[in-house]
Amino acid sequence: MTLYYAHPTAVIDEGCEIGEGTKIWHFSHIMTGCKIGKNCNLGQNVVVSPEVVLGNNVKVQNNVSIYTGVTCDDDVFLGPSMVFTNVINPRSAVNRRNQYLKTHVGKGATIGANATIVCGHNIGEFAFIGAGAVVTKEVPPYALVVGNPARQIGWMSEYGHRLIFDEKGLAQCPESAEWYELKNNKVIKIGHV
């Protein structure tokens, strides 16, 4: 019994692991050796390459290719047409399959539409990568980054709201009412106060 849904046009190779409640939509290709968690949603024209790992509740929008070397924790959002790379210096005539660099996307992170993540740079938990950004270095947890090359312009709550810190280094998410503290250029959630 299949515990996930795959549109009839999707291609699912043998040897993948796909969690219960996951949905795979039109013209997507799921390759051997990848692991996809429970309750994920993979939009139209998505490619998941061998050895990719997606946690639970990962949302992959249309036209995203997730290449070997990428891992995403639970609750990650990958926006439409965003791009991962896995070779730092690709050449058509040079085979670099043994030189794939790894990229890890932390729990709850969002990567906006048309953003590019240059391989070998990890994205911290609950970070927010703006649409069209080109990430060329590590992104700390809760960071808001935009532009090309991407630069940090602020901090985000777990609910996706920009945090405005007071003189004591405290900020409250307007939706969840949870508090966050900024200390030594790092954000931690301190919960309800």
C-alpha positions in Angstrom: 0.0 0.0 0.0 1.4 3.4 -1.0 1.4 5.9 1.9 2.2 8.9 -0.3 0.6 10.4 -3.4 2.4 10.7 -6.7 0.8 12.3 -9.8 0.8 9.9 -12.8 3.4 12.0 -14.6 5.9 11.9 -11.7 8.9 9.5 -12.1 9.9 7.7 -8.9 13.0 5.6 -9.2 13.4 2.4 -7.2 15.3 2.7 -4.0 14.0 6.0 -2.6 12.4 6.4 0.8 9.2 8.6 0.8 7.3 9.3 4.0 3.6 8.9 4.7 1.4 11.8 3.6 3.9 13.3 1.1 2.6 14.6 -2.2 4.6 14.6 -5.4 3.1 16.6 -8.3 3.3 16.8 -12.1 6.5 16.0 -14.0 8.7 15.6 -10.9 11.6 13.1 -10.8 12.6 11.4 -7.5 15.9 9.6 -7.9 17.3 6.5 -6.3 18.8 6.8 -2.9 17.1 10.0 -1.7 15.1 10.2 1.5 11.9 12.3 1.7 10.2 12.7 5.1 6.5 12.7 6.0 3.9 15.2 4.9 6.2 16.9 2.3 4.8 18.6 -0.7 6.9 18.6 -3.9 5.4 20.9 -6.6 5.5 20.6 -10.4 8.8 19.9 -12.2 10.9 19.2 -9.1 14.0 17.0 -9.2 15.3 15.3 -6.1 18.8 13.8 -6.8 20.4 10.7 -5.3 21.4 11.0 -1.6 19.4 14.1 -1.0 17.6 14.1 2.4 14.5 16.1 3.1 13.0 16.1 6.6 9.3 16.1 7.5 6.9 18.8 6.3 9.3 20.2 3.7 7.6 22.4 1.0 9.3 22.4 -2.4 7.6 24.8 -4.8 7.6 24.4 -8.7 10.8 24.1 -10.7 13.2 23.4 -8.0 16.2 20.9 -8.4 17.7 19.6 -5.2 21.1 18.2 -6.1 23.2 15.5 -4.4 24.9 17.0 -1.3 21.8 18.9 -0.1 20.0 18.1 3.2 17.0 19.9 4.5 15.7 19.6 8.1 12.0 19.6 9.0 9.7 22.5 8.0 12.0 23.9 5.3 10.3 26.0 2.6 12.0 26.1 -0.9 10.4 28.8 -3.0 9.6 28.6 -6.7 12.5 28.2 -9.1 15.2 28.6 -6.3 18.5 27.0 -7.1 21.0 24.8 -5.3 24.4 24.1 -6.8 26.7 21.3 -5.8 29.9 22.0 -7.8 31.9 25.2 -7.1 33.6 25.3 -10.6 31.5 23.4 -13.1 32.8 22.7 -16.6 31.0 20.7 -19.2 34.1 18.9 -20.3 35.4 18.1 -16.8 33.7 15.4 -14.6 33.5 16.7 -11.0 31.1 14.1 -9.6 33.5 13.3 -6.8 33.8 17.0 -5.8 30.2 17.7 -4.8 30.1 20.2 -1.8 27.4 19.8 0.9 24.8 22.3 1.8 22.7 21.9 4.9 19.4 23.9 5.4 18.3 24.1 9.0 14.9 23.5 10.5 12.2 26.0 9.5 14.4 28.0 7.1 12.8 29.7 4.1 14.5 30.2 0.8 12.6 32.7 -1.4 11.7 32.4 -5.1 14.6 32.5 -7.6 17.3 32.6 -4.8 20.5 30.8 -5.5 22.5 28.9 -2.8 26.1 28.4 -3.8 27.2 25.0 -2.6 29.1 24.5 0.6 27.3 27.2 2.5 24.9 26.2 5.2 21.6 27.9 6.1 20.8 28.2 9.8 17.5 27.2 11.4 14.7 29.7 10.8 16.8 31.8 8.5 15.0 33.7 5.8 16.6 34.1 2.3 14.9 36.8 0.3 13.6 36.3 -3.2 16.4 36.5 -5.8 19.2 36.5 -3.2 22.6 34.8 -4.1 24.0 33.1 -1.0 27.8 32.9 -1.1 28.5 32.4 2.6 27.1 30.8 5.8 23.8 32.2 7.0 23.2 32.2 10.8 20.1 31.0 12.5 17.2 33.5 12.3 19.1 35.8 9.9 17.3 37.7 7.1 19.5 38.0 4.0 18.8 39.6 0.7 20.6 40.7 -2.5 23.5 39.6 -4.7 25.7 38.7 -3.1 23.3 38.1 -0.2 24.0 40.3 2.9 22.3 40.2 6.3 19.8 43.0 6.9 18.1 41.8 10.0 16.6 38.9 12.0 13.3 36.9 11.6 11.0 35.1 14.0 10.0 31.5 13.6 6.7 32.8 12.2 8.5 34.8 9.5 8.2 38.3 10.9 11.1 40.8 11.0 12.3 41.2 14.6 13.0 44.8 15.9 15.2 44.6 18.9 15.0 47.2 21.7 18.0 48.6 23.6 18.0 45.6 25.9 18.3 43.3 22.9 14.7 41.9 23.1 12.1 41.6 20.4 8.6 40.1 20.2 7.1 38.4 17.3 3.8 40.1 16.5 2.1 36.9 15.5 3.2 34.3 18.1 3.9 36.8 20.9 7.1 34.9 21.6 10.2 36.8 22.7 13.7 36.7 21.2 17.0 37.9 22.5 19.9 39.3 20.5 23.2 38.7 22.2 26.7 38.7 20.8 25.2 38.8 17.2 23.2 35.7 17.8 19.4 35.3 18.3 17.8 32.9 20.6 14.1 32.4 21.3 13.3 32.9 24.9 9.6 32.1 24.6 6.7 33.8 26.4 7.7 36.3 29.1 
